[in-house]
Amino acid sequence: MPFWAVLPETARADQDDLKAPGAIADALSITLLTEEYPPFNYTENGQILGAGGEVVRAMAAHLGYHKPIQSMPWKRVILRLESDPDVAAFSMTRTSQREDLYQWVGPIVEIEAGIYEFADHPDPVRSLNDIRNVPAIGVQAGGADEIALRQYGMVNLEPLHNPEVGLQMLAAGRIDLLVSSDIELHRQLADTGIAPSLIHRVYSFGSSGLYLAFSRDTDQRVVTIWQSALDAVVANGQFARIMAQYGAVSDQTTPFSGSLAPGQ
């Protein structure tokens, strides 16, 4: 199915413009960037995998995009995204602080996120005030969660430069709480052999999405073409299959929830 067949109704009036060789060439010349952040995006045997990585690769295949996806530290990704033209990066949380900095395609990943506690913690969390008063909350260093939690006045954060060890640190008592998503936790539970029943979600951020973010000056036609590719991946069932492959920790009762923002 050609990409213009799945354009949103608002864009179909301009599909001749989108099918123009210049627009297609521009869409195929975009530089795609990501970081090593399993299970959302990571490199294995020279190939980008992960929930977000595989969705973006499916979008790229739909468009006939063949440039390699570049992986680098997240701070470099952000620097490139904000300084270089025609760059797109994933998997990024769409926050109010970031909304006007980039153009957005997505969501390329759907997650349930929250704050988790080990089941035998001696002082179980029962309120937001409890969260504020634990000695250490593990959170991805430099990510949207850390930024949001600091804006909410959380000073007890333990930035994790390697989020993959978060569950091990929680089980060992090195941190009291862990900020995570269902997909992240699913992978860490499988890697560590820790039973899901031993991990309790004590605070729910609710559901959210991760996105493919384009540099602000990218041609709007290019962004629309990439969104149409995602729409096609959703329509043909690939998106659902990729999400199912990476799993989720669900059906947990959460004591309370709120507006603390989730994300990467």
C-alpha atoms as a printed R data frame, in Angstrom:
    type eleno elety resid chain resno      x       y      z
1   ATOM     1    CA   MET     A     1  0.000   0.000  0.000
2   ATOM     2    CA   PRO     A     2  1.503   3.383 -0.952
3   ATOM     3    CA   PHE     A     3  1.982   5.787  1.928
4   ATOM     4    CA   TRP     A     4 -0.525   8.338  0.604
5   ATOM     5    CA   ALA     A     5 -3.316   5.750  0.818
6   ATOM     6    CA   VAL     A     6 -3.249   5.950  4.605
7   ATOM     7    CA   LEU     A     7 -2.875   9.711  4.984
8   ATOM     8    CA   PRO     A     8 -5.206  11.355  7.500
9   ATOM     9    CA   GLU     A     9 -8.232  13.004  5.911
10  ATOM    10    CA   THR     A    10 -6.823  16.470  6.583
11  ATOM    11    CA   ALA     A    11 -3.745  15.664  4.529
12  ATOM    12    CA   ARG     A    12 -5.301  13.846  1.577
13  ATOM    13    CA   ALA     A    13 -6.205  17.066 -0.202
14  ATOM    14    CA   ASP     A    14 -2.490  17.754 -0.463
15  ATOM    15    CA   GLN     A    15 -1.412  14.226 -1.345
16  ATOM    16    CA   ASP     A    16 -0.225  15.275 -4.803
17  ATOM    17    CA   ASP     A    17  2.222  17.611 -3.074
18  ATOM    18    CA   LEU     A    18  3.303  14.790 -0.762
19  ATOM    19    CA   LYS     A    19  3.845  12.445 -3.722
20  ATOM    20    CA   ALA     A    20  6.102  14.986 -5.396
21  ATOM    21    CA   PRO     A    21  9.634  13.611 -5.931
22  ATOM    22    CA   GLY     A    22 11.110  16.405 -3.839
23  ATOM    23    CA   ALA     A    23  8.958  15.588 -0.813
24  ATOM    24    CA   ILE     A    24  9.706  11.869 -1.040
25  ATOM    25    CA   ALA     A    25 13.431  12.486 -1.481
26  ATOM    26    CA   ASP     A    26 13.430  14.789  1.549
27  ATOM    27    CA   ALA     A    27 11.640  12.158  3.641
28  ATOM    28    CA   LEU     A    28 14.218   9.548  2.644
29  ATOM    29    CA   SER     A    29 17.150  11.854  3.421
30  ATOM    30    CA   ILE     A    30 16.242  12.333  7.101
31  ATOM    31    CA   THR     A    31 18.926  11.228  9.580
32  ATOM    32    CA   LEU     A    32 17.493   8.893 12.229
33  ATOM    33    CA   LEU     A    33 19.094   8.928 15.689
34  ATOM    34    CA   THR     A    34 18.553   6.872 18.820
35  ATOM    35    CA   GLU     A    35 20.335   5.768 21.993
36  ATOM    36    CA   GLU     A    36 21.103   2.482 23.709
37  ATOM    37    CA   TYR     A    37 18.090   2.195 26.007
38  ATOM    38    CA   PRO     A    38 16.689  -1.357 26.102
39  ATOM    39    CA   PRO     A    39 13.988  -2.427 25.648
40  ATOM    40    CA   PHE     A    40 12.937   0.620 23.624
41  ATOM    41    CA   ASN     A    41 15.985   0.909 21.371
42  ATOM    42    CA   TYR     A    42 19.302  -0.930 21.381
43  ATOM    43    CA   THR     A    43 21.883  -2.388 19.028
44  ATOM    44    CA   GLU     A    44 22.344  -6.130 18.622
45  ATOM    45    CA   ASN     A    45 24.548  -7.662 15.916
46  ATOM    46    CA   GLY     A    46 24.703  -4.289 14.208
47  ATOM    47    CA   GLN     A    47 20.912  -3.924 14.031
48  ATOM    48    CA   ILE     A    48 18.642  -1.547 15.929
49  ATOM    49    CA   LEU     A    49 16.088  -3.518 17.930
50  ATOM    50    CA   GLY     A    50 13.652  -2.698 20.719
51  ATOM    51    CA   ALA     A    51  9.977  -1.783 20.823
52  ATOM    52    CA   GLY     A    52 10.565   1.671 19.352
53  ATOM    53    CA   GLY     A    53 13.441   0.570 17.162
54  ATOM    54    CA   GLU     A    54 11.439  -2.136 15.435
55  ATOM    55    CA   VAL     A    55  8.466   0.146 14.853
56  ATOM    56    CA   VAL     A    56 10.711   2.793 13.282
57  ATOM    57    CA   ARG     A    57 12.419   0.141 11.160
58  ATOM    58    CA   ALA     A    58  8.996  -1.035  9.961
59  ATOM    59    CA   MET     A    59  8.105   2.560  9.081
60  ATOM    60    CA   ALA     A    60 11.420   2.957  7.255
61  ATOM    61    CA   ALA     A    61 10.846  -0.243  5.276
62  ATOM    62    CA   HIS     A    62  7.383   0.965  4.288
63  ATOM    63    CA   LEU     A    63  8.899   4.157  2.862
64  ATOM    64    CA   GLY     A    64 11.931   2.484  1.268
65  ATOM    65    CA   TYR     A    65 14.325   4.274  3.631
66  ATOM    66    CA   HIS     A    66 17.776   2.634  3.646
67  ATOM    67    CA   LYS     A    67 20.083   4.941  5.633
68  ATOM    68    CA   PRO     A    68 21.576   3.401  8.799
69  ATOM    69    CA   ILE     A    69 20.077   4.463 12.111
70  ATOM    70    CA   GLN     A    70 22.767   6.090 14.271
71  ATOM    71    CA   SER     A    71 23.018   5.270 17.979
72  ATOM    72    CA   MET     A    72 24.746   7.619 20.413
73  ATOM    73    CA   PRO     A    73 24.391   8.946 23.985
74  ATOM    74    CA   TRP     A    74 21.073  10.718 24.577
75  ATOM    75    CA   LYS     A    75 22.666  14.112 25.256
76  ATOM    76    CA   ARG     A    76 24.312  13.969 21.814
77  ATOM    77    CA   VAL     A    77 20.999  12.926 20.267
78  ATOM    78    CA   ILE     A    78 19.311  16.011 21.738
79  ATOM    79    CA   LEU     A    79 22.180  18.268 20.647
80  ATOM    80    CA   ARG     A    80 21.948  16.991 17.073
81  ATOM    81    CA   LEU     A    81 18.163  17.244 17.070
82  ATOM    82    CA   GLU     A    82 18.292  20.869 18.167
83  ATOM    83    CA   SER     A    83 21.230  22.006 16.045
84  ATOM    84    CA   ASP     A    84 21.170  19.972 12.810
85  ATOM    85    CA   PRO     A    85 18.538  20.173 10.070
86  ATOM    86    CA   ASP     A    86 16.487  17.175  8.921
87  ATOM    87    CA   VAL     A    87 17.120  14.983 11.978
88  ATOM    88    CA   ALA     A    88 14.656  12.716 13.789
89  ATOM    89    CA   ALA     A    89 15.177  10.926 17.106
90  ATOM    90    CA   PHE     A    90 13.430   8.167 19.050
91  ATOM    91    CA   SER     A    91 12.061   7.016 21.441
92  ATOM    92    CA   MET     A    92 11.105  10.338 23.051
93  ATOM    93    CA   THR     A    93  8.398  11.344 25.489
94  ATOM    94    CA   ARG     A    94  6.218  14.198 24.290
95  ATOM    95    CA   THR     A    95  6.057  16.646 27.192
96  ATOM    96    CA   SER     A    96  4.704  20.173 27.461
97  ATOM    97    CA   GLN     A    97  8.275  21.440 27.864
98  ATOM    98    CA   ARG     A    98  9.305  19.780 24.606
99  ATOM    99    CA   GLU     A    99  6.131  20.329 22.596
100 ATOM   100    CA   ASP     A   100  7.284  23.368 20.613
101 ATOM   101    CA   LEU     A   101 10.917  22.305 20.310
102 ATOM   102    CA   TYR     A   102 10.261  19.505 17.809
103 ATOM   103    CA   GLN     A   103  7.728  18.084 15.389
104 ATOM   104    CA   TRP     A   104  6.123  14.804 16.382
105 ATOM   105    CA   VAL     A   105  5.241  11.474 14.802
106 ATOM   106    CA   GLY     A   106  3.663   8.816 16.938
107 ATOM   107    CA   PRO     A   107  3.186   7.341 19.306
108 ATOM   108    CA   ILE     A   108  5.648   4.689 18.173
109 ATOM   109    CA   VAL     A   109  5.454   2.916 21.555
110 ATOM   110    CA   GLU     A   110  2.594   2.771 24.039
111 ATOM   111    CA   ILE     A   111  3.497   2.329 27.702
112 ATOM   112    CA   GLU     A   112  2.038   2.222 31.197
113 ATOM   113    CA   ALA     A   113  4.432   3.924 33.590
114 ATOM   114    CA   GLY     A   114  4.715   4.469 37.293
115 ATOM   115    CA   ILE     A   115  6.775   4.100 40.454
116 ATOM   116    CA   TYR     A   116  7.526   0.603 41.730
117 ATOM   117    CA   GLU     A   117  8.434  -0.837 45.120
118 ATOM   118    CA   PHE     A   118  9.858  -4.219 46.177
119 ATOM   119    CA   ALA     A   119  7.198  -6.225 47.964
120 ATOM   120    CA   ASP     A   120  9.096  -6.676 51.230
121 ATOM   121    CA   HIS     A   121 10.134  -3.044 51.678
122 ATOM   122    CA   PRO     A   122 10.038  -2.318 55.435
123 ATOM   123    CA   ASP     A   123  8.263   1.041 54.968
124 ATOM   124    CA   PRO     A   124  5.724   0.585 52.178
125 ATOM   125    CA   VAL     A   125  4.640   3.678 50.262
126 ATOM   126    CA   ARG     A   126  1.043   4.746 50.737
127 ATOM   127    CA   SER     A   127  1.044   8.426 49.772
128 ATOM   128    CA   LEU     A   128  2.766  11.034 47.678
129 ATOM   129    CA   ASN     A   129  4.348  12.330 50.871
130 ATOM   130    CA   ASP     A   130  5.856   8.868 51.427
131 ATOM   131    CA   ILE     A   131  7.388   9.065 47.939
132 ATOM   132    CA   ARG     A   132  8.935  12.421 48.776
133 ATOM   133    CA   ASN     A   133 10.476  11.031 51.961
134 ATOM   134    CA   VAL     A   134 12.087   7.750 50.906
135 ATOM   135    CA   PRO     A   135 15.906   7.964 50.777
136 ATOM   136    CA   ALA     A   136 16.326   7.172 47.071
137 ATOM   137    CA   ILE     A   137 14.145   6.921 43.951
138 ATOM   138    CA   GLY     A   138 15.875   5.370 40.941
139 ATOM   139    CA   VAL     A   139 15.165   7.211 37.688
140 ATOM   140    CA   GLN     A   140 16.812   7.401 34.265
141 ATOM   141    CA   ALA     A   141 19.521  10.069 34.375
142 ATOM   142    CA   GLY     A   142 18.650  13.092 32.259
143 ATOM   143    CA   GLY     A   143 15.316  11.730 31.091
144 ATOM   144    CA   ALA     A   144 11.901  13.377 31.145
145 ATOM   145    CA   ASP     A   145 10.984  11.534 34.339
146 ATOM   146    CA   GLU     A   146 13.918  13.002 36.242
147 ATOM   147    CA   ILE     A   147 13.145  16.473 34.920
148 ATOM   148    CA   ALA     A   148  9.450  16.183 35.809
149 ATOM   149    CA   LEU     A   149 10.051  14.772 39.279
150 ATOM   150    CA   ARG     A   150 12.547  17.522 40.093
151 ATOM   151    CA   GLN     A   151  9.966  20.083 38.978
152 ATOM   152    CA   TYR     A   152  7.594  18.496 41.477
153 ATOM   153    CA   GLY     A   153 10.156  19.142 44.189
154 ATOM   154    CA   MET     A   154 11.598  15.631 44.472
155 ATOM   155    CA   VAL     A   155 15.132  15.941 45.830
156 ATOM   156    CA   ASN     A   156 15.570  12.265 46.709
157 ATOM   157    CA   LEU     A   157 16.322  11.067 43.182
158 ATOM   158    CA   GLU     A   158 19.063   8.593 42.319
159 ATOM   159    CA   PRO     A   159 19.861   9.181 38.611
160 ATOM   160    CA   LEU     A   160 20.559   5.877 36.859
161 ATOM   161    CA   HIS     A   161 22.995   6.126 33.956
162 ATOM   162    CA   ASN     A   162 22.330   2.449 33.223
163 ATOM   163    CA   PRO     A   163 18.570   2.005 33.754
164 ATOM   164    CA   GLU     A   164 18.857  -1.730 32.993
165 ATOM   165    CA   VAL     A   165 20.180  -2.317 36.526
166 ATOM   166    CA   GLY     A   166 17.289  -0.482 38.186
167 ATOM   167    CA   LEU     A   167 15.370  -3.591 39.201
168 ATOM   168    CA   GLN     A   168 18.496  -5.245 40.606
169 ATOM   169    CA   MET     A   169 19.211  -2.118 42.658
170 ATOM   170    CA   LEU     A   170 15.628  -2.126 43.923
171 ATOM   171    CA   ALA     A   171 15.827  -5.795 44.930
172 ATOM   172    CA   ALA     A   172 19.173  -5.216 46.661
173 ATOM   173    CA   GLY     A   173 17.842  -2.273 48.660
174 ATOM   174    CA   ARG     A   174 20.195   0.222 47.019
175 ATOM   175    CA   ILE     A   175 17.163   2.301 46.020
176 ATOM   176    CA   ASP     A   176 13.737   2.374 47.675
177 ATOM   177    CA   LEU     A   177 11.593   3.041 44.615
178 ATOM   178    CA   LEU     A   178 12.067   2.679 40.869
179 ATOM   179    CA   VAL     A   179 10.515   4.767 38.101
180 ATOM   180    CA   SER     A   180  9.775   2.442 35.209
181 ATOM   181    CA   SER     A   181  7.351   1.492 32.458
182 ATOM   182    CA   ASP     A   182  5.637  -1.839 31.970
183 ATOM   183    CA   ILE     A   183  7.820  -2.656 28.946
184 ATOM   184    CA   GLU     A   184 11.061  -1.832 30.773
185 ATOM   185    CA   LEU     A   185 10.032  -3.840 33.810
186 ATOM   186    CA   HIS     A   186  8.924  -6.789 31.695
187 ATOM   187    CA   ARG     A   187 12.419  -7.073 30.241
188 ATOM   188    CA   GLN     A   188 14.213  -6.632 33.556
189 ATOM   189    CA   LEU     A   189 12.025  -9.243 35.245
190 ATOM   190    CA   ALA     A   190 12.878 -11.703 32.472
191 ATOM   191    CA   ASP     A   191 16.605 -10.912 32.677
192 ATOM   192    CA   THR     A   192 16.831 -11.177 36.469
193 ATOM   193    CA   GLY     A   193 14.400 -14.022 37.109
194 ATOM   194    CA   ILE     A   194 12.616 -11.952 39.760
195 ATOM   195    CA   ALA     A   195  8.957 -12.960 40.072
196 ATOM   196    CA   PRO     A   196  6.519 -10.250 38.937
197 ATOM   197    CA   SER     A   197  4.542 -10.777 42.154
198 ATOM   198    CA   LEU     A   198  7.477  -9.346 44.136
199 ATOM   199    CA   ILE     A   199  7.211  -5.941 42.452
200 ATOM   200    CA   HIS     A   200  4.346  -3.598 43.289
201 ATOM   201    CA   ARG     A   201  3.400  -0.458 41.416
202 ATOM   202    CA   VAL     A   202  2.655   2.098 44.120
203 ATOM   203    CA   TYR     A   203  2.019   5.114 41.907
204 ATOM   204    CA   SER     A   204  0.611   5.184 38.388
205 ATOM   205    CA   PHE     A   205  1.477   7.836 35.829
206 ATOM   206    CA   GLY     A   206 -1.132   6.324 33.532
207 ATOM   207    CA   SER     A   207 -0.642   5.468 29.893
208 ATOM   208    CA   SER     A   208  1.514   7.493 27.552
209 ATOM   209    CA   GLY     A   209  3.370   7.230 24.289
210 ATOM   210    CA   LEU     A   210  6.906   7.567 23.023
211 ATOM   211    CA   TYR     A   211  7.479   9.400 19.761
212 ATOM   212    CA   LEU     A   212  9.731   9.962 16.786
213 ATOM   213    CA   ALA     A   213 10.698  13.633 17.160
214 ATOM   214    CA   PHE     A   214 11.826  15.711 14.157
215 ATOM   215    CA   SER     A   215 13.945  18.846 14.256
216 ATOM   216    CA   ARG     A   216 11.729  21.920 14.354
217 ATOM   217    CA   ASP     A   217 12.648  23.210 10.877
218 ATOM   218    CA   THR     A   218 11.902  19.929  9.086
219 ATOM   219    CA   ASP     A   219  9.541  20.326  6.129
220 ATOM   220    CA   GLN     A   220  5.991  19.571  7.325
221 ATOM   221    CA   ARG     A   221  5.491  17.323  4.286
222 ATOM   222    CA   VAL     A   222  8.315  15.103  5.533
223 ATOM   223    CA   VAL     A   223  6.719  14.778  8.972
224 ATOM   224    CA   THR     A   224  3.356  13.911  7.392
225 ATOM   225    CA   ILE     A   225  4.965  11.250  5.195
226 ATOM   226    CA   TRP     A   226  6.584   9.582  8.220
227 ATOM   227    CA   GLN     A   227  3.311   9.751 10.161
228 ATOM   228    CA   SER     A   228  1.580   8.058  7.231
229 ATOM   229    CA   ALA     A   229  4.185   5.288  7.418
230 ATOM   230    CA   LEU     A   230  3.353   4.752 11.093
231 ATOM   231    CA   ASP     A   231 -0.361   4.734 10.264
232 ATOM   232    CA   ALA     A   232  0.311   1.974  7.739
233 ATOM   233    CA   VAL     A   233  2.326  -0.053 10.276
234 ATOM   234    CA   VAL     A   234 -0.588   0.227 12.708
235 ATOM   235    CA   ALA     A   235 -3.156  -0.647 10.030
236 ATOM   236    CA   ASN     A   236 -1.360  -3.786  8.849
237 ATOM   237    CA   GLY     A   237 -0.980  -5.172 12.387
238 ATOM   238    CA   GLN     A   238  2.800  -4.841 12.702
239 ATOM   239    CA   PHE     A   239  2.546  -2.312 15.517
240 ATOM   240    CA   ALA     A   240  0.371  -4.576 17.667
241 ATOM   241    CA   ARG     A   241  2.665  -7.557 17.031
242 ATOM   242    CA   ILE     A   242  5.761  -5.580 18.065
243 ATOM   243    CA   MET     A   243  4.084  -4.294 21.238
244 ATOM   244    CA   ALA     A   244  2.980  -7.829 22.144
245 ATOM   245    CA   GLN     A   245  6.489  -9.132 21.530
246 ATOM   246    CA   TYR     A   246  7.931  -6.763 24.118
247 ATOM   247    CA   GLY     A   247  5.212  -7.479 26.665
248 ATOM   248    CA   ALA     A   248  3.813  -5.563 29.598
249 ATOM   249    CA   VAL     A   249  3.322  -5.877 33.332
250 ATOM   250    CA   SER     A   250 -0.385  -5.297 33.716
251 ATOM   251    CA   ASP     A   251 -3.378  -6.047 35.973
252 ATOM   252    CA   GLN     A   252 -1.755  -4.509 39.035
253 ATOM   253    CA   THR     A   253 -3.796  -2.577 41.559
254 ATOM   254    CA   THR     A   254 -2.154   0.796 42.157
255 ATOM   255    CA   PRO     A   255 -2.816   2.513 45.504
256 ATOM   256    CA   PHE     A   256 -2.886   5.979 43.973
257 ATOM   257    CA   SER     A   257 -2.090   7.920 40.813
258 ATOM   258    CA   GLY     A   258 -1.515  11.483 39.732
259 ATOM   259    CA   SER     A   259  0.002  13.899 37.281
260 ATOM   260    CA   LEU     A   260  3.713  13.214 37.694
261 ATOM   261    CA   ALA     A   261  4.806  12.934 34.084
262 ATOM   262    CA   PRO     A   262  6.268   9.672 32.721
263 ATOM   263    CA   GLY     A   263  8.845   9.458 30.001
264 ATOM   264    CA   GLN     A   264 12.307   9.205 28.609
